[in-house]
Amino acid sequence: MDLGDWLWAMVEFFFLFMAVWIFIQIFADVFHRRDLSGAAKAGWIILLFVLPFLGALIYLIARPKMTEQDREDIQRMQEAQRRVTGYSPAAEIEKLSKLRDAGEISAEEYERLKARALIEI
């Protein structure tokens, strides 16, 4: 096996790995979604088995960009991040007041950011 054959084998492996990864992600997304009925999930899986690449392309085009479930997941992850990092509105307001006193931000910006920090509790 010369260098050209080896490089071609690596390219083939990369594309095979990428295709398998795409199908795993689509299967996980189909089963994770709560807005699809069981019949719709079965239809997508059958389409992916019968016409794999065309089915994957159709699913990626037809899937909504952001569902309510996605928004809930993002909000849950942000809340978990705040708990892990020890987010504190008081500490955030203290940082903002230092920035305001130093002239880095205006009083209007300070009030807007302060209100946002208090909402994120």
C-alpha distance (Angstrom), angle and dihedral (degrees) to the residues before:
residue distance angle dihedral
M1 . . .
D2 3.78 . .
L3 3.82 128.5 .
G4 3.83 94.5 -91.0
D5 3.80 92.5 54.1
W6 3.79 90.7 47.0
L7 3.83 92.5 50.3
W8 3.81 91.2 47.3
A9 3.81 90.1 50.6
M10 3.82 89.7 52.0
V11 3.81 91.0 50.9
E12 3.81 90.9 49.1
F13 3.82 90.7 48.5
F14 3.80 91.1 49.5
F15 3.81 93.3 52.3
L16 3.81 92.5 44.1
F17 3.80 90.6 50.2
M18 3.81 90.4 47.2
A19 3.82 92.3 50.4
V20 3.80 92.6 49.1
W21 3.80 90.2 48.2
I22 3.81 91.7 51.1
F23 3.80 91.4 51.5
I24 3.81 92.3 47.6
Q25 3.83 90.3 50.9
I26 3.81 92.6 48.4
F27 3.82 92.4 47.6
A28 3.80 90.1 49.6
D29 3.80 91.4 47.8
V30 3.81 93.1 48.5
F31 3.81 92.8 50.6
H32 3.82 93.0 42.1
R33 3.82 96.1 53.4
R34 3.78 117.1 98.7
D35 3.81 95.6 -168.7
L36 3.83 93.2 69.9
S37 3.78 122.7 80.9
G38 3.79 121.2 -132.3
A39 3.79 91.1 -102.4
A40 3.81 91.5 51.9
K41 3.81 90.8 49.8
A42 3.81 90.3 49.6
G43 3.81 89.8 48.6
W44 3.80 92.6 53.3
I45 3.82 92.2 47.6
I46 3.81 91.9 48.9
L47 3.81 90.4 48.2
L48 3.82 90.1 50.4
F49 3.81 91.2 51.4
V50 3.82 96.0 44.2
L51 3.82 98.3 41.3
P52 3.81 104.9 14.3
F53 3.79 103.7 177.9
L54 3.79 96.9 32.4
G55 3.82 90.0 45.3
A56 3.81 91.2 51.0
L57 3.79 91.0 49.2
I58 3.82 92.2 48.3
Y59 3.81 91.0 48.4
L60 3.81 92.8 50.1
I61 3.80 90.7 50.3
A62 3.82 95.9 42.9
R63 3.81 97.8 44.4
P64 3.80 113.0 100.5
K65 3.80 114.7 -113.0
M66 3.81 95.1 -126.7
T67 3.78 126.3 8.7
E68 3.78 127.4 -169.6
Q69 3.80 87.7 -106.5
D70 3.82 89.8 56.5
R71 3.81 90.4 51.8
E72 3.81 90.6 50.5
D73 3.80 91.0 49.1
I74 3.81 91.7 50.1
Q75 3.79 91.7 48.6
R76 3.82 91.1 48.8
M77 3.80 91.2 50.5
Q78 3.80 92.0 48.7
E79 3.81 90.9 51.0
A80 3.80 90.5 49.7
Q81 3.81 90.0 49.1
R82 3.79 90.9 52.6
R83 3.80 91.3 50.6
V84 3.81 91.7 49.6
T85 3.79 95.5 46.2
G86 3.80 93.2 43.5
Y87 3.80 95.7 -119.5
S88 3.78 110.9 -162.8
P89 3.80 123.8 -174.6
A90 3.82 89.5 -153.0
A91 3.81 91.6 56.1
E92 3.80 90.6 46.2
I93 3.81 91.9 51.1
E94 3.80 90.0 48.0
K95 3.82 90.1 54.0
L96 3.80 90.0 47.9
S97 3.80 92.6 50.7
K98 3.82 90.2 51.4
L99 3.80 89.6 51.1
R100 3.82 90.5 48.6
D101 3.82 92.3 48.3
A102 3.80 90.4 49.3
G103 3.80 90.1 51.3
E104 3.81 94.0 -116.4
I105 3.82 92.7 124.0
S106 3.79 132.3 25.0
A107 3.81 125.2 -113.7
E108 3.81 90.3 -107.5
E109 3.80 91.6 52.6
Y110 3.80 89.4 47.2
E111 3.82 92.0 54.3
R112 3.79 92.7 45.8
L113 3.81 93.8 48.7
K114 3.81 91.5 42.9
A115 3.82 90.3 54.7
R116 3.80 89.9 48.3
A117 3.82 91.3 50.1
L118 3.81 90.5 51.4
I119 3.81 91.8 49.2
E120 3.82 92.0 52.5
I121 3.80 92.9 65.4
